[in-house]
Amino acid sequence: MALDPQLLEILACPDTHHAPLDYDVQAQTLTCTECGRIFEVRDDVPVLLLDEARGPAEQP
């Protein structure tokens, strides 16, 4: 199951800039359009915790 499109419209990076996120369905990740942090989606739930985000260079 994919994330609800209405939810994707309101999700934003939890950092102070609150930039929009790009959803990668294949990788099940959300990527910040400003800082490049990558947030995982686990069991169709976005994990928007800064402590658990990966940087752009930290691909699995």
N, C-alpha and C positions, 0 to 999 in steps of 0.2 A: 504494500500500500504506500502511496506517495503522500507527501504533506499536502494539506488543504491549500489551494491557491489563495484563499482569503487570508489564511494565516501567514503565508509567505509575503503578502503585501504589507503586513504590519510588523514583521520581525525586523529587528535592527541589531547591530553590534552592541554588546553591553558596555563597551568602552565609552568614554565621555563624548566621542564624536557621533555616536548613534547612526552610523552609516548603514545603508541598505545591505542586505546579504544576497549572494547568488547561490542558488540551490543546484547541486550536482546530484542528479538522481542516481547515476551509476555508482558513484563513490559514497553516497549517503552523507554528504557534507554540506555545510553552509560556509561560504567564504565572504569575508568582509570586503566590500568594494574600496575601502579606504586604507585600512592597515594590513590587509591580507591574511589576518588570522583565519584559521580553519576550525570550524566547530563541527563535531560529529552529530549525526542523527542516529539515535539508538532506539530501536523498536518504535519508529515513527515519532519519536520525541526529540526535538532539538535540545542539545546540551549546550546552553549559552553561558558557560562558566569560564571566565577569563583564565582561571588556573588550569583548566583542562583543554584549552585551545592550543592548537599547534601553530607555529609560525609558518610562513610560506615555504621556507626551505626544509621543513620537517615533514616531508611526505612519508607515508607508511612504507 
